[in-house]
Amino acid sequence: MKMTGFEDLFSEEKGFFQSELKVCEAGHLEMEIRVNKVNANPYGMAHGGYLFSICDNVAGIVGYTLGSYVVSQQASISYLSPAKIDEVLSVCGRCIHDGGRSKVVETEIRNEKQKLVCKGTFTLFPVKKVEDDV
């Protein structure tokens, strides 16, 4: 599948600094991203909304890799440990249900010591097939 349209999802203009896609295949995505002080809360840790946004974008891309444009229908996230400024985070998204009416993607963000920072579950609604645009 041609992977286009994601180039600016994790751009500096959108507040995501120093990100790198590592793996992008059907139903699975891995990337790394550095926490910048712009993305920190007043306590010097990555803001929860920033972490949620990363997970939401990753879940949407995972849905796309399965052949559908998707929107988030339901989402939940658990914040488990802090991520510090300048820390490089590992992000993983994996589809655990690929249905016709919904897709479920689990996401994880880990810090440089591989400690789990947050874990999210996203239920996605397929809006249309990707090949309808080709």
Backbone torsions as a table, in degrees:
resi	resn	phi	psi	omega
1	MET	NA	135.8	177.9
2	LYS	-70.4	124.9	-177.2
3	MET	-101.5	89.6	176.8
4	THR	-128.8	161.1	177.8
5	GLY	95.0	-6.0	-179.5
6	PHE	-100.8	-7.7	-172.2
7	GLU	-54.7	-34.9	-176.3
8	ASP	-99.1	-1.6	179.4
9	LEU	-62.0	-35.5	-178.6
10	PHE	-115.3	40.3	-178.5
11	SER	-88.3	162.6	177.1
12	GLU	-63.4	-31.8	178.8
13	GLU	-62.3	-26.8	179.1
14	LYS	-94.5	4.5	176.7
15	GLY	93.3	7.2	179.3
16	PHE	-105.9	116.1	-174.5
17	PHE	-106.6	140.0	173.4
18	GLN	50.4	64.8	176.2
19	SER	-108.5	151.7	-179.9
20	GLU	-144.1	124.4	176.3
21	LEU	-76.4	128.3	-178.4
22	LYS	-104.7	-45.5	-178.9
23	VAL	-139.5	132.7	174.1
24	CYS	-144.9	104.5	-179.5
25	GLU	-141.0	173.7	-176.4
26	ALA	-55.0	115.6	176.2
27	GLY	79.6	9.9	-174.2
28	HIS	-153.5	135.1	177.3
29	LEU	-143.0	140.5	173.2
30	GLU	-134.8	139.2	178.8
31	MET	-150.8	167.7	173.3
32	GLU	-124.2	146.9	179.1
33	ILE	-148.9	141.0	-179.3
34	ARG	-95.7	136.5	176.5
35	VAL	-78.2	124.4	179.0
36	ASN	-104.4	155.9	-178.7
37	LYS	-61.8	-24.4	176.2
38	VAL	-63.6	-27.8	-176.8
39	ASN	-95.9	11.6	-176.0
40	ALA	-96.8	154.8	172.6
41	ASN	-86.5	178.5	-178.8
42	PRO	-62.6	-13.0	-178.4
43	TYR	-94.5	3.8	177.8
44	GLY	81.4	19.1	177.8
45	MET	-117.1	159.0	176.3
46	ALA	-55.9	131.3	179.2
47	HIS	-67.0	140.2	-180.0
48	GLY	-58.8	-36.2	178.1
49	GLY	-65.8	-34.9	176.3
50	TYR	-64.4	-46.9	179.3
51	LEU	-63.5	-41.4	178.3
52	PHE	-61.9	-43.6	-179.8
53	SER	-60.9	-41.0	176.5
54	ILE	-59.1	-49.6	-178.0
55	CYS	-62.7	-41.2	179.9
56	ASP	-63.4	-43.9	177.5
57	ASN	-63.9	-43.4	179.1
58	VAL	-61.7	-44.6	178.8
59	ALA	-59.3	-42.7	179.2
60	GLY	-63.5	-39.4	178.0
61	ILE	-67.1	-39.6	176.7
62	VAL	-59.2	-43.0	175.9
63	GLY	-58.7	-41.8	178.6
64	TYR	-62.5	-39.2	-179.3
65	THR	-63.9	-16.6	178.0
66	LEU	-94.6	5.9	171.7
67	GLY	98.3	14.8	-179.7
68	SER	-134.5	144.5	164.6
69	TYR	-79.3	133.0	-173.8
70	VAL	-130.6	158.6	169.9
71	VAL	-128.2	152.4	179.4
72	SER	-73.8	127.9	-179.9
73	GLN	-100.3	-35.4	179.3
74	GLN	-154.8	145.5	179.8
75	ALA	-149.4	146.0	172.4
76	SER	-142.5	149.6	-179.0
77	ILE	-145.0	143.1	174.7
78	SER	-118.2	126.6	177.8
79	TYR	-94.7	122.4	-169.7
80	LEU	-113.3	-29.4	176.4
81	SER	-157.6	157.6	-175.9
82	PRO	-76.4	155.5	171.3
83	ALA	-117.8	130.2	-173.6
84	LYS	-93.3	158.9	175.3
85	ILE	-58.7	138.7	-179.7
86	ASP	75.5	-0.6	177.3
87	GLU	-77.0	139.9	175.5
88	VAL	-91.5	123.0	-177.9
89	LEU	-101.8	142.1	173.2
90	SER	-98.5	128.7	-177.5
91	VAL	-119.6	134.6	179.3
92	CYS	-133.2	136.6	173.5
93	GLY	-129.0	134.8	-178.0
94	ARG	-141.9	132.6	177.5
95	CYS	-75.9	128.9	177.1
96	ILE	-110.3	-8.4	174.9
97	HIS	-150.9	121.7	-179.3
98	ASP	-118.9	78.7	-179.6
99	GLY	-97.9	171.3	179.0
100	GLY	-73.2	-32.4	-178.1
101	ARG	-102.4	-14.0	177.0
102	SER	-158.4	157.1	174.5
103	LYS	-132.5	143.3	178.3
104	VAL	-120.2	126.8	-178.4
105	VAL	-122.4	132.4	172.9
106	GLU	-100.9	138.3	178.6
107	THR	-124.0	151.5	175.3
108	GLU	-139.6	142.4	170.5
109	ILE	-123.0	129.8	178.8
110	ARG	-121.7	150.0	178.0
111	ASN	-85.4	-174.3	-176.6
112	GLU	-64.4	-22.1	177.5
113	LYS	-93.2	10.2	-179.5
114	GLN	66.4	19.0	174.5
115	LYS	-79.2	136.8	-177.9
116	LEU	-69.7	118.5	179.3
117	VAL	-86.3	-47.5	177.4
118	CYS	-156.4	158.3	179.0
119	LYS	-135.8	129.9	-178.5
120	GLY	-126.3	154.7	173.5
121	THR	-129.1	127.8	-175.6
122	PHE	-125.2	124.4	171.6
123	THR	-95.9	123.7	-174.9
124	LEU	-111.7	141.9	176.1
125	PHE	-104.3	121.3	177.7
126	PRO	-72.7	118.9	-178.5
127	VAL	-82.2	-45.8	176.4
128	LYS	-161.5	164.1	178.6
129	LYS	-74.8	144.4	178.8
130	VAL	-62.5	-41.7	-176.0
131	GLU	-65.3	-14.0	175.7
132	ASP	-66.6	-20.2	-179.7
133	ASP	-95.6	-12.4	-173.8
134	VAL	-78.3	NA	NA
